[in-house]
Amino acid sequence: MGFFDSLGDLISDGIDAVIENPIKSIAVVAATVATGGAALAAAPAIGAAASAAGLGVAAGSLSGAAASSAGLAALGGGSLAAGGAGMAGGTAVVAATGAATGAVTSGAVIAATKKKSD
């Protein structure tokens, strides 16, 4: 069984799960969007915390917007000039991590409640 067969089976199983449980599927999507949005809104603060924690070239020596920018750039793999994705990449990393956290958490809660009700 090849990679694409396994991927096709996974997608098919996912579609079946959505069809069988539309309300729970909506709950997972809503939690994913909510946590991703919250992480996106908090990205500047997370960037500043990352800078204060020691990420980036001038880690710990910056404050305010400079710390936020430096931290987000560090999370994005470095500045654009250095070949990284810069602040936009760092913001994307923060938002994606928040969304993934929401999806995994809500999926786990739904899976746990499904086992109890079956």
Backbone torsions as a table, in degrees:
resi	resn	phi	psi	omega
1	MET	NA	122.6	-176.1
2	GLY	-83.9	174.0	-179.9
3	PHE	-59.5	-44.7	-176.6
4	PHE	-70.0	-30.5	174.4
5	ASP	-65.7	-44.4	178.6
6	SER	-63.6	-41.1	178.7
7	LEU	-64.7	-41.1	177.6
8	GLY	-62.5	-41.5	177.7
9	ASP	-64.1	-41.0	179.7
10	LEU	-63.4	-44.1	179.0
11	ILE	-64.9	-42.2	179.0
12	SER	-62.3	-42.9	177.6
13	ASP	-63.4	-39.4	178.2
14	GLY	-64.4	-41.8	177.9
15	ILE	-64.2	-42.6	177.5
16	ASP	-60.5	-41.3	180.0
17	ALA	-64.3	-38.7	178.8
18	VAL	-67.5	-41.2	180.0
19	ILE	-65.2	-40.2	-178.3
20	GLU	-75.4	-27.4	-175.1
21	ASN	-134.1	67.3	-175.1
22	PRO	-65.2	-36.2	-178.7
23	ILE	-68.2	-45.1	178.7
24	LYS	-64.7	-36.4	178.5
25	SER	-64.2	-41.2	177.3
26	ILE	-63.9	-38.2	178.8
27	ALA	-63.1	-41.5	178.8
28	VAL	-64.4	-44.9	179.6
29	VAL	-63.0	-43.1	179.9
30	ALA	-62.5	-42.9	178.9
31	ALA	-65.5	-38.4	178.6
32	THR	-63.6	-46.3	179.8
33	VAL	-65.8	-41.6	-178.8
34	ALA	-64.5	-46.1	-178.3
35	THR	-72.6	-34.9	175.5
36	GLY	-65.1	-41.9	177.6
37	GLY	-65.7	-40.1	177.9
38	ALA	-64.8	-40.8	178.5
39	ALA	-66.4	-38.6	177.8
40	LEU	-62.7	-43.1	178.9
41	ALA	-66.4	-32.0	-178.5
42	ALA	-90.0	-0.2	-175.4
43	ALA	-55.0	-43.2	178.2
44	PRO	-60.6	-40.7	178.6
45	ALA	-68.0	-38.0	178.2
46	ILE	-66.7	-39.4	176.3
47	GLY	-61.4	-43.7	178.1
48	ALA	-63.3	-40.6	178.1
49	ALA	-65.2	-39.3	178.4
50	ALA	-64.0	-40.0	177.9
51	SER	-65.4	-43.6	179.5
52	ALA	-65.8	-29.3	-178.6
53	ALA	-78.4	-7.9	175.8
54	GLY	116.1	6.7	176.3
55	LEU	-85.1	143.9	176.8
56	GLY	96.4	169.1	-175.1
57	VAL	-67.3	-49.3	-177.0
58	ALA	-99.8	39.5	-173.9
59	ALA	-57.7	133.4	175.6
60	GLY	82.4	-14.1	-177.7
61	SER	-100.7	-3.6	-178.4
62	LEU	-106.0	161.5	174.7
63	SER	-144.1	163.8	176.4
64	GLY	66.0	-138.6	-176.1
65	ALA	-64.7	-33.4	179.3
66	ALA	-65.0	-41.2	178.4
67	ALA	-65.8	-41.2	178.6
68	SER	-61.6	-47.2	-179.7
69	SER	-62.7	-45.3	-179.2
70	ALA	-65.2	-40.8	179.7
71	GLY	-66.5	-43.3	178.6
72	LEU	-65.2	-40.2	177.6
73	ALA	-63.2	-39.5	178.0
74	ALA	-63.8	-42.1	177.8
75	LEU	-66.4	-26.2	179.0
76	GLY	-86.5	8.5	176.7
77	GLY	92.7	10.0	179.3
78	GLY	113.7	174.7	-179.0
79	SER	-70.3	162.6	176.6
80	LEU	-61.1	-38.7	-179.2
81	ALA	-64.2	-29.7	-179.8
82	ALA	-89.4	1.5	178.1
83	GLY	96.4	5.1	178.2
84	GLY	-89.7	-172.9	-179.4
85	ALA	-93.7	-4.1	175.7
86	GLY	69.8	-158.3	-178.0
87	MET	-64.2	-37.6	179.5
88	ALA	-63.1	-40.1	177.0
89	GLY	-65.3	-40.6	177.6
90	GLY	-64.3	-40.8	177.7
91	THR	-63.8	-40.6	178.1
92	ALA	-64.0	-40.2	178.1
93	VAL	-62.7	-44.2	-179.4
94	VAL	-64.2	-46.9	-179.0
95	ALA	-65.2	-42.1	179.8
96	ALA	-65.8	-38.9	177.7
97	THR	-64.8	-41.4	177.1
98	GLY	-63.9	-43.4	179.5
99	ALA	-65.7	-42.6	179.2
100	ALA	-64.0	-39.3	177.4
101	THR	-60.9	-44.6	178.1
102	GLY	-63.5	-41.4	-179.8
103	ALA	-65.6	-44.3	-179.1
104	VAL	-66.9	-43.7	-179.1
105	THR	-64.2	-48.8	-179.0
106	SER	-67.7	-36.0	176.0
107	GLY	-63.3	-40.0	178.9
108	ALA	-67.1	-39.4	178.3
109	VAL	-64.5	-43.0	179.1
110	ILE	-64.8	-41.8	178.2
111	ALA	-63.3	-39.0	179.1
112	ALA	-67.0	-39.2	179.3
113	THR	-73.3	-28.1	178.0
114	LYS	-67.7	-41.8	179.5
115	LYS	-63.4	-37.1	-179.8
116	LYS	-70.9	-34.2	-176.4
117	SER	-86.0	-16.0	-179.2
118	ASP	-80.3	NA	NA
